[in-house]
Amino acid sequence: MLLVTDLPEEVTAEMLAVLFKQYPGYVQARLFADKHIAFVEYDTVDQAAVALKGLNGFIMSQNYSLKLSYARV
């Protein structure tokens, strides 16, 4: 599972799903807008690692790029 932090208010779960489902093994994205974080679940750790490598730092807007890490579960 991946943790996405410091999300801007305009980000939606649907926006995150579009980005993360590009990578195999995507299960779901759960957005906690009030905390500006999201959890993104993959079938395996290896699949999550590929997504993390591909999307960490991805520029979503002029003022925001994705900040990803592994979630502690």
N, C-alpha and C positions, 0 to 999 in steps of 0.2 A: 504494500500500500504506500502511496505517495502522499506527502503533505504539501499543499500549495499555500503560501503565506502572503500576507500584505496585499490581498486582492482589493482592487478598486471597487467602489460601490456598484458600478454599472455592469460588472461581470455577472453572468447568470450560469446556472448549472448546464443549460443547453449549450452555451458558448464553450464551456469547458469540455463537454462531451464531444463536440465537433472536433476539438483539437486532439483530445486524448484517444478517441476511438480510431484514429489513424494508425495506432500501434496495436499489433496483435495481442490478444489476451485481455483487452479492456472489458471490465465488468460494469463499473458505475462511477459517477462522480457525485459526491455529496457536498453541497455548498452550505456553509454556515455564515451567511452574509453578515449577521450581527457581529461576528468575530473576524470577518475578512479572511477566512481560511476555507480550504476545501480538502477533502480526502478523495483520492482517486485510486480505485481498486483494480488490480490486474490478477489474472489467474495464477501467475507465478512470479517469484522474485526476479527471475531473469527477464521476464517481459516488462516488469516495472522498471528494471535497470535500463533497458533500451529506451523506454519512453522518457525516463529522467534525463538520460544523456541527450536525447533528441530535442527535448522541449525546455530544459533548464536554460533560462535566459531568453527564451522566445519573446520577441517584442509584440505585445498585444495592442499597444497604443503608443502615442508619442511620449507619454510619461510613465509607462509601465512595461516591465518585462517580467515574465514568470520567475518565481523563486520556488524551486522544488527541492525537497529532501525526502528521505525515507521517513515514514510515520512510525512511531514506536507503538506497537500494539501488544 
